[in-house]
Amino acid sequence: MARIETLPVRVGDSLIIGAGHPIVVQTMCNTHTSDVDATVAQSLELAATGAQLVRITVPGRQDVPHIAEIKRRLRAAGCMVPLVADIHFSSETAIEVAPVVEKVRINPGNFHPDHEQARAQFARFLSVCKEHGTAVRVGLNHGSLGRYITDRYGNTPQAMAIAAMEWLEMCIEADFLNVVVSLKASNTVVMVEAYRELARRMQERGVVFPMHLGVTEAGGGDSGRIKSCVGIASLLQEGIGDTIRVSLTETPIAELPVAQYIVRQATRSIQPPVANATSPFQGECALHSVPGGDSTAAVSYGNLADVPSRRLTAPSLRSNANQALTQSEQQMLDAAILWGPKLLKREIDEIPAEAGLSEYLKDEIMQAARRRFYRPEYIACPGCGRTMYNLQETFEEVQRRTAHLKGMVIAVMGCIVNGPGEMADADWGYVGEGGGKVTIYHRSEPVLRHIPDTEAIDRLLELIEANGSEA
């Protein structure tokens, strides 16, 4: 199958997304942007490990000088990897940071509660980006569409595509086409349907922007990797997707070998493999050699029944994320890439016995494709500079203590920005407020606020038990 033809999007001086160029692998810093030293160090490490784009949160206008200094130090170190400023609500911050970085990620619907004012602010923002040659990602997530859309179309994949098309039409009208678009969801079925609908609508319009793929809040460990494989590979195999991020509730370094592997394996029939899965900036930022060795070599499935039954007791797949994926890890990802899309598309109802997979691996792939649930479903963001507590440690503890709650959907979110909207599918949610405090949600409603994070997991479990372990 041919890859969908898109417009080219130039990010900085050396990187082009879309228009048949190799699929770009990116990630995001989880340091605080105000900690310039830590963010520079992590950006260098990410670039050296193969990140072709590095995203950094810019929570407010006070952080614009910080990202400017981060960029200055990276360039002084000879690292030219493009930086993406991540903006959620503040249109003024987006406008102020646009001249500083190579790309800005925004959700225009969050620019203002009044839709017309949001449109006006988006128009101002596009004007600045056009003036400075800054690329844009219009990034909408399931659960954060805003009432203007949900009141009219519901919270559906179709609504996500309709919402994105409105902002893309404004880009077309402004003669600003240096735009990437994304429609992420934690639910793989919703994610895949949303991207398919968006691709169809853009093709009908006759203007197809490159698409950034990702399963948002995928979690960590095996389950996060498998879930990302199922969602991203399903679309890549259909020729949809020009850049990807695997979002894991772990160090961002751990995301890169998985993303590189998905691109290589899932696009074999679409385009030639990405040579060595390297970044064009890698020689300039090199701190380590690229993991993977002969990374384009075919991997034998071997005996997948031997993949260990970790369940969820060891969320970290590797002890050292900078090392190449082991054969066992490759086999796990291969199985998810092969069988997950078939399950998601309902081409099969079960993974056949002759596939040789362990029951654990079958269960994980079935759950990632949302065909059968054998444990709780977890939604967990990867964390960023807005996160004010130890997200990975908390998530692992929540997993450990709730593993018996089969079928329940539990979210662990780093901050109030991503939390309430993007855990739309969750029965229960743990959301960081900052200052060592947490809010507990039941479905979309906060039921306990300002709980010390030292007590929050206990309080969450008490509430679940009080509700009879019912969703």
N, C-alpha and C positions, 0 to 999 in steps of 0.2 A: 504494500500500500504506500502511496506517495504521501509525503508530509504536506500538510496544508500550506499553501503559498501565502506569505504574509508580507507586510511592509517591513523594511529594515528600520531598526531603531539604533541610533548611535549613542553609546554611553561613554563619554570621555573621548579620548583621541584614538583608542586602539580596539575598542570592543563594539561589535555589532550583534544585536539580538534579532533573530528572525531572518526572513528572506533567504532561507536555505543554509544559513551559517550554522556551524556546530552548536548543539544545545549547550547553554551556559549553566554552570553549576554555581550556586551562590549560597551564602549563609548569613548569619547575623550575630553581632557581638552580644554577649550577655553581661558585659561590664557596665558600670555607671558611666555615662558620657562625661560627667564632671570629673571623673578620674581619668585624666588625659593619659597619664603614664600607662595605666592598665589597659586602656582601650587601644593605644598605639601598639603595645606589646602583643595583644591578642590579634589585632588586625594583621600585623606582620606574620604571626604564626599561621593564621588562616590563609593568607595569600600564599605562603610558602607550602602549605598543604594542598593547594589547588583551587582555592576559592577564586572565582573570576569576578565576583562582585561581593562587597562586604557592606552589609546594612548596619546602621547605627541609629538607635533611637534618639530623637530630639524632642523631649517632652515639652519644652517651652522655649520662649525667646532667649531666656537666660543661658540656654545651652548652645545657641548658635556660635558664640565665640569659642566654645569648647571644641565643637566639631571642626571649626576652621583651623584651630591649632593642631588638632589630630591630623587633619589633611596636610598641613604644612610640615609636620614632623615626618609623616610617611614619605612625602615627596623628597624631603631632605635626605631620608635614608635610602632613596632610590627606588622606593616602592610606588608603582603607578597604578595599583589596583583601584578601580573606580569605587567611590563611596556613595551609598544610598542613604539619604536621611529619611527616617521613618517617622511620619506624622500621623496622629490620630484625629485630633479635634481642632487644633488651633490653626486657622487659615493664615493668621498673621505670622505665625512661626514658619509655616510652609513658604510664604512669600519672602520672608527674610532669609531663609536658608537656601532658597533656590539658586542664588548666584554663587554659593559657596561650594556646592557639591555637584557631582556629575548626574545625579538622579534623585528624585524625590518620590517616595511612596505615600499616597494619600487615599483616603476615602472621602470624596467630595461631599457625600451626603451628611457627613459629620461636621461640616464646616459651620453650619448654623441650624438651629431648630426650625427656622422658617425656610422652606425649600427655595423660595425665590432669592432670598438673601444668600443661601448656600450657592446657588447658581452664579450670583453676582461675584461672590468671593472666588469661585472657581475660575471665572473669566479673568479676574485680576491676576490670579496665580498663573494661568496659562500665558498671559502676556509677559510676565517676568521670565518664565521658563523659555519662551520663544526668544526673548531678547538675549538671554545668556547661553542659549544652546543646551539647556538642562533637560535631560530625559525625565519622563514621568511614568510611574506605575499607578494606574487607577485600580486600587485593590479593595474589592468588596468581599466581605466574609458572611457566611450564613449566620444569621442571628444578629447581624449589626446593619440591617438594611434601612432602618428608620421607619417611622409610622407612615410617612408619605407613600412609601412603596407597599408596606405590609397591609395598610388599610385598603389599598386598591387591589393588590394581587396576591396577598398572603405571604407566608415565609417559605417559598418554594424555589426549586431550581429555576423555574421559568421567571419568577419575580427577580431573582438575582441577575439573570441575563437581561431582563428589561431595564433594571436599574442601571446596569453597566452601559447599556446602549445609549441611554440618555446622556451620560457624561461623555461617551465617545462621539456622539453627534455634536456636542459642543466643541470638542477638539477638532472635528472635521470643519465645522463652521468657522472656527478661528484659524484655519489653515495651519494647525499644529498637529503633526502626525508622528512626532517622536515619542510615542506612547506605547507602553506595555499594559496589558490588562490581566487581572486575576480574579477568580471567583472561588475562594477556598472554603472548605467545610471539613469538619472532623468526621462527619458521616460520609463514607466513601461513595455510597449510592447518590447522595445529594451532590457531592463534588463532581462526579463524572457526568451526571445529567446536566448540571449547570454549565459546564464547559462545552458539552456537545451542543446545547441550545445556543450558547453564545457564539460558537463557531458557525452554526447554521445561520444565525441572524446577521453576523458580519459578512458572510459570503453572499447572502441575499442583498445586503446593502452595497456590496462591491468594494468595500474597504475592510481589509482584514488586518487587525493589529496583532503583533506577537502576543503569545499567551504564556504567563508565568504559572506553573503548576505546583501544587503542594496540598498535602492533607494537613490542615491546620490543627494544632493541639493534638498531635498524634500520640503523645506520651513518650515513653522510653523503652529501653530493653528490646527484646525480641518483638513484642507486640507493636511498638512504635515503628520499627523497621518494616515489619510485615505489612502493617496497615499502609505505610507510605508506598511500599512496592505495589500493593494491589491497586490503589487509586492512581498513582502516577503512571505505572506501566500500562494500565488499561487505556489511558488516553494517548500515551506515546505510541502504542501499537496501532492506534487509529490515525496517526499522523498529526495529532494535536499536541502542541507544546513546544516552546522555544527556549525556555529557561526553567530550572526547577530548584526547589529547596526541600530537603528532608528535614522537617522540624522535630527535633528530639528534646526531651526534657533531660538533657545531659550537657556536657561541654559542647560548644558548637563545632569543635574539631572533629567530634565523633560523627557529625552529619555528613562530612565530605566524602569519605570512602564509600558510604552507602549510596549517596546521590550519584557519584561517578559510576558505580557499578550498575545502578538502575539504567542510566543513560546507555551504557555499553550494551547491556543484555536486552533491554526492551526495544531498542531501535535497530536491531540486526537486520530486519527485513525492510526497514524504512530508509536507512542511509548508512554509509560506512561508519564503523565505530570511531569515536573520538580518539585520535592518536594519543595514546598514553594518558588520556584524561587530564592533561595538564592545563594550567592557566597560562595565558600569554604574558602574564606578569610574573611568572614563577621564578625566572632567572634573576629578575630584578629584586625580588623580595625573599630569596631563598634563605631559609633558616634550617630546613631539613630537606632530605631527598623526598621525592614524591612516592607515596606508598603504592604498592601494587605490582612492581616488577613487570613481567610480561602480562600486563593487565588485559590485553585484548584476546588472550588465548581462551579457547573454549574450555569450559569447566564441566567435568563429568558429574552427573548427579550422584553417583556412588550409591551407598546404602543409606537412604534418608531415614530409615528406621533407627539409625544410630545417632541422629541428632538428639542431644540430651533433652530430657524432660524437665526443663528448668521451671516450667510454669511461670510464676512471676517473682520468684524469690531472689533472682540475681539480675536486676534491670540493666546493668552495664554489660554489653555484649563483648567488649574487649577491655583488657586491663590497660592497654596503651593504644589510644586511638590513632597514633601516628604510624602504627604498623599496618602491613597489608592485611586484608581480610583473610581469615583462615579458610581452609577448604570447607569446614563445617558451616561457617558463616555464609560462604558463597552458595553452598548447597541450599541453605535455608532461604536465601534471597531468590535463588533460581526457582525454587518450588513456589514461592509467593508470586513471582513474575509469571510463571507458567500457568498455575491453576487459579490464582486470584481473579484475573480478568475473565476467565471462563465462567467462574461462579458468579461474578458480578453481572455479567451479561446474560446469565441464566442459560448458558449453553450446556451446562451440566448441573446436577443437583448435589452430587457428592464427588469427592476426590476418589478416583478408582483405587482399589486395593493394590493393583499392579504398579502404581506409582511408587510404592515402597516407602511411604512417609510414616513417621512415628505418629501415634495418636495425638500427641501433644501438638505436633506441627500441623496436622490436619485440623485440629480444633482451632488453632490460632488463625489459620488461613480462612477457615469457614467464618469465624467471627469477624475478621477484618472485612470480608465481603458481605457481612451482615446476612448470612444465610442460616447460621445457627449460633446461639450464644451459650457458652459453657462456663462463663465466669462474668464478673462485672465488666462493663464497658467503661473505660477511663478516658476522660478528656483532660489533657494537661498541656499548657503552653510551654514553649521551650525556654521562656525567661528572656529578659533583656534588661536594659538599663533602668527600666521602670520597676523591676522586681526588688522588693525590699526585705526579702527573707530567703532562706535556703530552700529554694523551690525543689531541687532534685531530691534532697534528703526528705523533705516533707512528703513529696509524691510517693517515694518508695515506702515510707511508713504507712501512708494511707492505703497503698496497695496491699501491704502485708496484713493490715488489720481489717480489711474489707474483702479479702479474697473469697470469702464464703458466700457473698451476696450475689449469687448468679442472676444475670440479666439486669441488674441495677446499673444506672449510668451515673457515675460520680466524676465531678470536675475538680481539678486543682489548678487554680489560675493565679498568675503572678501578681496581677494588679487589677485595680478597679477599671482600667481602660479596656482591657481585653475580656475581663471576667464576665460581667452580667450578660452581654450580648452574645459572645462567642461560645458560651456554654449553654446555648439555647436548648439543646437536646438533653441536658442533664437533669436527673431527679434531685441530686444534691450537689451543692457546690461549696468549695472552700476558696475564698477570694481574699488575697492580701490587700490591706488598706494602706500599709506603710506605718511607720512608727511602732512596729511590733504588734499590730492589731490585725484582726481577721474578721470578715463577715461571712456568716454561714447562710447559704441560700437553699430553699426548698423549691424546686423547679425554678421559676423566674423571680421568686419573692424572697427578699432578705428576711430571715427569721431571728437571727442573732447578729448584733453589730458590736464592733469594738471589743472583740474577745482577744485576750492576750494570746499570742501565737503558741505559747507554752501549754495552753489549755485547749486550743482550738480543735485538735484531732479528737480528744476525749469528748468534747461537747458535740462534735459532729456525730460520733458514734452513739452518744446518748440519744440524740434526736432521731437517728435512724431506728434505734431499738424501740424508742417510745412510739414510733409510727408502725411498729410491728414488722420492721424490715421491709415495709411495702414502699414501692416507688411513689 
